[in-house]
Amino acid sequence: MKYLTISVAFLIMLSTDVWATDNAEERMNDVIELQSKAAVSKALEKAWNAYQEGDYTSASNLWKPLAEAGNASAQVFIGMMYNQGHGVDQDEKKAAEWYTLAAQQGYSPAQWRLAIMYYHGSGVVQDHQEAAKYYSAAAQQGDSYAQNSLGVMLRDGVGVLKDHTLAHLWFHIAGDNGFELGTKYRDALAIEMSKDEISTSQIMAKKCVGSGYTKCGY
């Protein structure tokens, strides 16, 4: 019995020691991750400041390694440089390629930029359905510009089936999120809608926001 007691006590002590070691390693990993994120954020900010000052070379030198390592923000900035011809020859195809890399990571600033390119056929083959897809993805992350743009496509039936009720929904949400044009478009569209359609749209809009943009339809 004494041997058993000692063994159990030893196992408890051992498991506690292992837990403490694992927990310490996890905490250290968290610290390293936070330091890494802080360093990336600092580099992104430094690059942005250089970009605003017109020092495109310095901005690119800071953004490019991060973009190549998969940082979505840096990928958007590099895409923006190609899109606008800042520090590089303007190349909308390369801009679209960088935006696509970031958009595939679910990064909304890349998604709506890529949507614009698909809408107009800039750097990519014009595809209104792809534009609607990317606008929708960004809208469901709370991006007010994308919400308004998705509303426009639904209102006009471009890339999607025309649906004034859903268009009204997204205009309403965009307006509430601070995009003033959304409120203007919502009110203009309401003139063409029945009271029941407006009521349905308002109910769906409330449900959409309440669900974190996961339930935004019929």
C-alpha positions as CSV (number, residue, x, y, z in Angstrom):
1,M,0.0,0.0,0.0
2,K,2.8,2.3,0.9
3,Y,4.5,1.6,-2.5
4,L,1.2,2.4,-4.3
5,T,0.8,5.7,-2.5
6,I,4.3,6.7,-3.4
7,S,3.7,5.7,-7.0
8,V,0.5,7.7,-7.3
9,A,2.1,10.7,-5.7
10,F,5.0,10.5,-8.1
11,L,2.7,10.2,-11.1
12,I,0.7,13.3,-9.9
13,M,3.9,15.2,-9.5
14,L,5.2,14.1,-12.9
15,S,2.0,14.9,-14.7
16,T,1.8,18.4,-13.0
17,D,5.4,19.1,-14.0
18,V,4.7,18.0,-17.6
19,W,1.6,20.2,-17.7
20,A,3.5,23.2,-16.3
21,T,6.2,22.7,-19.0
22,D,3.6,22.4,-21.8
23,N,1.8,25.4,-20.5
24,A,5.0,27.4,-20.3
25,E,5.8,26.4,-23.9
26,E,2.3,27.5,-25.0
27,R,2.7,30.8,-23.3
28,M,6.1,31.3,-24.9
29,N,4.7,30.5,-28.3
30,D,2.0,33.1,-27.7
31,V,4.7,35.7,-26.8
32,I,6.7,34.8,-30.0
33,E,3.5,35.0,-32.1
34,L,2.6,38.4,-30.6
35,Q,6.1,39.7,-31.2
36,S,6.0,38.5,-34.8
37,K,2.6,40.1,-35.4
38,A,3.9,43.4,-33.8
39,A,7.0,43.3,-36.1
40,V,4.8,42.7,-39.2
41,S,2.4,45.5,-38.2
42,K,5.3,47.9,-37.7
43,A,6.7,47.0,-41.1
44,L,3.3,47.5,-42.7
45,E,2.9,50.9,-41.1
46,K,6.4,52.0,-42.0
47,A,5.8,50.9,-45.6
48,W,2.5,52.8,-45.7
49,N,4.1,56.0,-44.4
50,A,6.8,55.7,-47.1
51,Y,4.1,55.1,-49.7
52,Q,2.2,58.2,-48.7
53,E,5.4,60.2,-49.0
54,G,5.9,58.9,-52.5
55,D,8.8,56.7,-51.6
56,Y,7.5,53.7,-53.5
57,T,10.8,51.9,-53.6
58,S,11.1,51.7,-49.8
59,A,7.4,50.8,-49.5
60,S,7.8,48.0,-52.0
61,N,11.0,46.7,-50.3
62,L,9.0,46.4,-47.0
63,W,5.8,45.0,-48.5
64,K,7.2,42.6,-51.1
65,P,8.8,40.1,-48.6
66,L,5.6,40.1,-46.5
67,A,3.4,39.6,-49.5
68,E,5.5,36.7,-50.8
69,A,5.3,35.2,-47.3
70,G,1.5,35.3,-47.6
71,N,0.6,38.4,-45.7
72,A,-2.8,39.5,-47.1
73,S,-2.4,43.2,-46.3
74,A,0.9,43.4,-48.0
75,Q,-0.5,41.5,-51.0
76,V,-3.2,44.1,-51.4
77,F,-0.7,46.9,-51.1
78,I,1.6,45.3,-53.8
79,G,-1.5,44.8,-56.0
80,M,-2.4,48.4,-55.4
81,M,1.0,49.6,-56.6
82,Y,0.6,47.6,-59.8
83,N,-2.9,48.8,-60.2
84,Q,-2.0,52.4,-60.0
85,G,1.5,52.2,-61.5
86,H,3.3,53.5,-58.4
87,G,6.9,52.6,-58.4
88,V,6.3,49.9,-61.1
89,D,4.9,49.8,-64.6
90,Q,1.1,49.7,-64.4
91,D,0.0,46.2,-64.8
92,E,-3.6,45.4,-64.0
93,K,-3.1,41.7,-64.6
94,K,-0.4,41.5,-61.9
95,A,-2.6,43.6,-59.6
96,A,-5.4,41.1,-60.0
97,E,-3.0,38.2,-59.2
98,W,-2.0,39.8,-55.9
99,Y,-5.5,40.7,-55.0
100,T,-6.6,37.1,-55.8
101,L,-3.9,35.7,-53.4
102,A,-5.3,37.9,-50.6
103,A,-8.9,37.4,-51.5
104,Q,-8.5,33.6,-51.3
105,Q,-7.5,34.1,-47.7
106,G,-10.8,35.8,-47.0
107,Y,-9.4,39.3,-46.8
108,S,-12.3,41.7,-47.6
109,P,-10.2,44.7,-48.9
110,A,-8.8,42.3,-51.5
111,Q,-12.2,40.8,-52.3
112,W,-13.9,44.0,-53.2
113,R,-11.0,45.3,-55.1
114,L,-11.0,42.1,-57.1
115,A,-14.8,42.4,-57.6
116,I,-14.2,45.8,-59.2
117,M,-11.8,44.3,-61.6
118,Y,-14.1,41.5,-62.6
119,Y,-17.0,43.9,-62.9
120,H,-15.1,46.1,-65.4
121,G,-12.9,43.4,-66.9
122,S,-9.7,45.1,-65.7
123,G,-6.7,42.7,-65.6
124,V,-9.1,39.8,-65.8
125,V,-11.8,38.5,-68.1
126,Q,-15.0,40.4,-67.4
127,D,-17.2,38.3,-65.2
128,H,-20.1,39.8,-63.4
129,Q,-20.9,36.6,-61.5
130,E,-17.4,36.6,-60.1
131,A,-17.8,40.2,-59.2
132,A,-21.0,39.5,-57.3
133,K,-19.3,36.5,-55.6
134,Y,-16.5,38.6,-54.3
135,Y,-18.7,41.6,-53.3
136,S,-20.9,39.1,-51.5
137,A,-17.9,37.6,-49.6
138,A,-16.8,41.1,-48.5
139,A,-20.3,42.2,-47.7
140,Q,-20.7,39.2,-45.3
141,Q,-17.7,40.4,-43.5
142,G,-19.3,43.8,-42.8
143,D,-17.6,45.9,-45.5
144,S,-20.0,48.7,-46.2
145,Y,-18.7,49.5,-49.7
146,A,-19.1,45.9,-50.8
147,Q,-22.6,45.8,-49.2
148,N,-23.6,48.8,-51.2
149,S,-22.1,47.4,-54.4
150,L,-23.8,44.1,-53.9
151,G,-27.1,46.0,-53.5
152,V,-26.4,47.7,-56.9
153,M,-25.9,44.4,-58.6
154,L,-29.1,43.0,-57.1
155,R,-31.0,46.2,-58.0
156,D,-29.9,46.1,-61.6
157,G,-29.8,42.3,-62.1
158,V,-26.1,42.3,-63.1
159,G,-24.3,39.0,-62.3
160,V,-27.2,38.0,-60.2
161,L,-31.0,37.7,-60.5
162,K,-32.7,41.1,-60.0
163,D,-34.2,41.3,-56.5
164,H,-35.3,44.6,-55.1
165,T,-36.0,43.2,-51.7
166,L,-32.5,41.9,-51.2
167,A,-31.0,45.0,-52.9
168,H,-33.0,47.1,-50.3
169,L,-31.6,44.9,-47.6
170,W,-28.0,45.5,-48.5
171,F,-28.5,49.2,-49.2
172,H,-30.1,49.5,-45.7
173,I,-27.2,47.7,-44.0
174,A,-24.6,49.7,-45.9
175,G,-26.2,52.9,-44.9
176,D,-26.4,51.9,-41.3
177,N,-22.7,51.0,-41.4
178,G,-21.9,54.5,-42.5
179,F,-22.0,54.3,-46.3
180,E,-24.3,57.3,-47.0
181,L,-24.9,56.3,-50.6
182,G,-26.5,53.1,-49.4
183,T,-29.2,55.1,-47.6
184,K,-29.8,57.2,-50.7
185,Y,-30.1,54.1,-52.9
186,R,-32.4,52.4,-50.4
187,D,-34.8,55.3,-50.2
188,A,-34.8,55.7,-54.0
189,L,-35.5,52.0,-54.5
190,A,-38.2,52.0,-51.8
191,I,-40.4,54.2,-54.1
192,E,-40.6,51.3,-56.5
193,M,-41.4,48.7,-53.8
194,S,-44.6,47.7,-52.1
195,K,-45.0,48.1,-48.3
196,D,-44.8,44.3,-47.9
197,E,-41.6,44.1,-49.8
198,I,-40.0,46.9,-47.7
199,S,-41.3,45.2,-44.5
200,T,-39.8,41.9,-45.6
201,S,-36.5,43.5,-46.4
202,Q,-36.3,45.3,-43.1
203,I,-37.0,42.1,-41.2
204,M,-34.4,40.2,-43.2
205,A,-31.9,43.0,-42.7
206,K,-32.3,42.8,-38.9
207,K,-31.9,39.0,-39.1
208,C,-28.8,39.4,-41.3
209,V,-27.0,41.8,-39.0
210,G,-28.1,39.8,-35.9
211,S,-26.6,36.6,-37.4
212,G,-23.3,38.2,-38.1
213,Y,-24.2,38.3,-41.9
214,T,-24.7,34.5,-42.1
215,K,-28.5,34.7,-42.7
216,C,-29.1,37.3,-45.3
217,G,-31.7,35.9,-47.5
218,Y,-35.2,34.4,-47.7
